[in-house]
């Protein structure tokens, strides 16, 4: 209890950073059809926005492996909040002052993706360095705030659009920018500990020479793809493929997805010490496969929406679970390990939505066909967890 009190501001800052990341990842996809109809941006280019977001995070993830230990966690995490705030606020201005709105949106995406990438690398090790008990549970609760942030983004945005109209989305972008700008103060004043003393952490080269670490890399790619392929396209999928209104689509699609993902992570955060993490992840992968098949094959809109929502529960443990297993197996991985894991997760987050978007376009803007193309992601995750189980036994 004393530890939690001492690091209360650290927890708050990291919780808000994951909410910020949820804003960066989920706000723009809610506007995909608005951009498609208003700016004439194709589905392929809309998929490229998601790809740009995650590719930028990839570059940041890889760069952080060497830079963060030299500069320090505090200045880097403060930069993350500054860039997230600037990118979100820029959405209200930059697209209208560039030759092409699409180029302006990409500029903003790159700016806030830099901050989101820094959060991805730094928030988990900042919490890992704090002397909490049951760190698996604390890590899962931390990641649950991404889900609750996603839920808040969808609900508040839907309410805002209902009351003030889609035409005022630029004002909403400014409102969302307030959260990261406020969080600069929290990170500037909260207590932080070192994850490992200087020179103790493994280098990138040492990690890449480890065969088991490559399984973790593939595991994170599959986790990122399984989660983001559905999350990024849930709103457009519900509207276009299932023929429901935007309000119903946002509430039942991405909102349901985020709600069930948050429930999954929160439940594991509360009761995770009683559950075998590997078994839970295998179960989650199988459930995720079923959800993709249900969403992609069902001709009944209600069943398709259920598939989208329950998919959130199935992917909830994948990302934080992969990080927890990695930390336990390679305790000396240090910042380099967290950076490479974030790199792999974001690679999956880039590949997954891109495959869904481009397959949809090739099939005549058929998003159901695009969703079906994502079934390989959960299958790959289950195979990785089974491989890790065999390696540990041997």
PyMOL commands that set and color helices and strands:
alter all, ss='L'
color gray80, all
select helices_A, chain A and resi 2-6+8-26+28-38+43-71+73-90+94-97+101-129+135-164+166-189+204-208+211-240+246-252+254-274+277-297+301-329+334-362+367-372+375-393
alter helices_A, ss='H'
color red, helices_A
deselect
rebuild
show_as cartoon
